[in-house]
């Protein structure tokens, strides 16, 4: 079923996106195991807590350097495409966070049942899925946040439970979740990826695109952009500039930040905006580290890769971006 146009409030403008170009991967393929696959050796912290595989590390790009420029498929191995079962069309993005769970936006799944959605992983060119050994999974359960508000877009977060686990490898790897220690991302850079339109109202891209965007402070987004202060809640963050933004079709996809440990943490989920790349209207994202406990409780049967930890309790300090 088609998504209501009101789910992404965009009208005009251009968006500067970079093509994630394909290239031969033979130079990086491991002898005897071309995926660098790791076997799961899970541990549980006791009680109803998340499970971690200590032999794999989340948030690592699958990299190949060619003449100083990274040009390869699977650069962001956690990227997921949400596809309508009935039409085969990609309509939103998502990210792999465990071996059986996808993180995405609640607005993407309004009006959809589990049987209406198929998840594609290891995809690059939507028109030629055979080039990347596409991994396809059906959906058993969709968890949307019970406080999601389609009018304000607050709490725009959802988790998809896959019908089967996926085999973790260098080219199919979960993204890290962010720290709960109130990190400040304002004035730093992040990367957003997706198959969305490259201009407002334009056609979606058939190949995975990326764009590096500046993250705004909460104060800047509330007081120095075209949004009203009340539109940007503490559970949102803003990123983007004129010509640098996410767009229609990118919804639900990840906004990632390279941390000090050289791992990519997902700090945001593409939520909404006014047009694409429009000056004074940056993209608005669900702030992931406001939902860590919510995420953990719905992914207890999945296995995370090491690289981050869930909080033992949610900090009560005032959040600052």
Secondary structure as GFF3:
##gff-version 3
##sequence-region A 1 321
A	DSSP	three_ten_helix	5	7	.	.	.	ID=ss1
A	DSSP	beta_strand	18	19	.	.	.	ID=ss2
A	DSSP	three_ten_helix	26	28	.	.	.	ID=ss3
A	DSSP	beta_strand	42	44	.	.	.	ID=ss4
A	DSSP	beta_strand	51	57	.	.	.	ID=ss5
A	DSSP	beta_strand	65	66	.	.	.	ID=ss6
A	DSSP	beta_strand	69	70	.	.	.	ID=ss7
A	DSSP	beta_strand	79	84	.	.	.	ID=ss8
A	DSSP	beta_strand	90	96	.	.	.	ID=ss9
A	DSSP	beta_strand	101	104	.	.	.	ID=ss10
A	DSSP	three_ten_helix	106	109	.	.	.	ID=ss11
A	DSSP	three_ten_helix	114	116	.	.	.	ID=ss12
A	DSSP	beta_strand	117	121	.	.	.	ID=ss13
A	DSSP	three_ten_helix	129	132	.	.	.	ID=ss14
A	DSSP	beta_strand	135	144	.	.	.	ID=ss15
A	DSSP	beta_strand	158	162	.	.	.	ID=ss16
A	DSSP	beta_strand	176	177	.	.	.	ID=ss17
A	DSSP	beta_strand	189	194	.	.	.	ID=ss18
A	DSSP	beta_strand	209	214	.	.	.	ID=ss19
A	DSSP	alpha_helix	218	223	.	.	.	ID=ss20
A	DSSP	three_ten_helix	229	231	.	.	.	ID=ss21
A	DSSP	beta_strand	236	239	.	.	.	ID=ss22
A	DSSP	beta_strand	254	258	.	.	.	ID=ss23
A	DSSP	beta_strand	264	272	.	.	.	ID=ss24
A	DSSP	beta_strand	283	287	.	.	.	ID=ss25
A	DSSP	three_ten_helix	288	290	.	.	.	ID=ss26
A	DSSP	alpha_helix	292	297	.	.	.	ID=ss27
A	DSSP	beta_strand	303	306	.	.	.	ID=ss28
###
